[in-house]
Amino acid sequence: MRYFLELSFDGTDYHGWQRQPNALSVQQLLEEALSMLLSAPISVVAAGRTDAGVHAHQLFVHFDTELKLDGAELVHRLNRFLPEAIVVHELFEVRSEAHARFDALSRTYCYRISTVKNPFSNRFAWYVAQPLNLEAMNEAATMLLGTHDFECFSKSHTDVKTYICTITQAVFEPLEDEIVLTIRADRFLRNMVRAIVGTLVEVGSGKRDLSSIQSLLESKSRSEAGVSVPAKGLSLVAVEYPELRLHAS
């Protein structure tokens, strides 16, 4: 039987989602917990792989087991076993061919920029002291909407078949002492959101002209884009799927 599991985590102290040979990851801790509680080796497949220091408000994984599981009971036991930075919300049975990564219709990330120095948001937001032109940043963000080759925003030497992605939402909004980018696409490349934010902040600070965005996309050159901003401000906040559940909630 195949199950989907929904979780959240604070990625500050982990070397990303994916298992690493010499560093602690969220995947490792979740697989170890499931394997212990189910008394069998369990491997999970996630909707995406967050980098070191990136957070997730909503991430789905799938795994297979021969056991018929009580979702509420296993969620309770997992949360007692896992560290405080990782929380499991729900577990439900899905059809045998359902896939956490390939069935995802879209993924939504948020990036938080703090406009004031704040010790209570330091783990989850990037502090930018200089004033930013929000209108210019949103105009530049609008130029990224649609289907494009986003190689210029991808980490170099990434093993992917295509750099084509479709962005359906990209907007900065003021929220108290923060500016928050919400960006949704069918898929994201490695480091893509952080490179986009770095580029758009250059627009907002007057270091880059709006007219350069189109030529940047056409260049396909990572060196032409802005810096990759700190991981701590980035969170995966939603993953959308078609209906997957075998049973009603």
Secondary structure, 3 states (H helix, E strand, C coil): CEEEEEEEECHHHCCCCCCCCCCCCHHHHHHHHHHHHHCCCCCCEECCCCCCCCEEEEEEEEEECCCCCCHHHHHHHHHHHCCCCEEEEEEEEECCCCCCCCCCCEEEEEEEEECCCCCCCCCCCEECCCCCCHHHHHHHHHCCCEEEECHHHCCCCCCCCCCEEEEEEEEEEEECCEEEEEEEECCCCCCHHHHHHHHHHHHHCCCCCCCHHHHHHHHCCHHHCCCCCCHHHEEEEEEECCCCECCCC
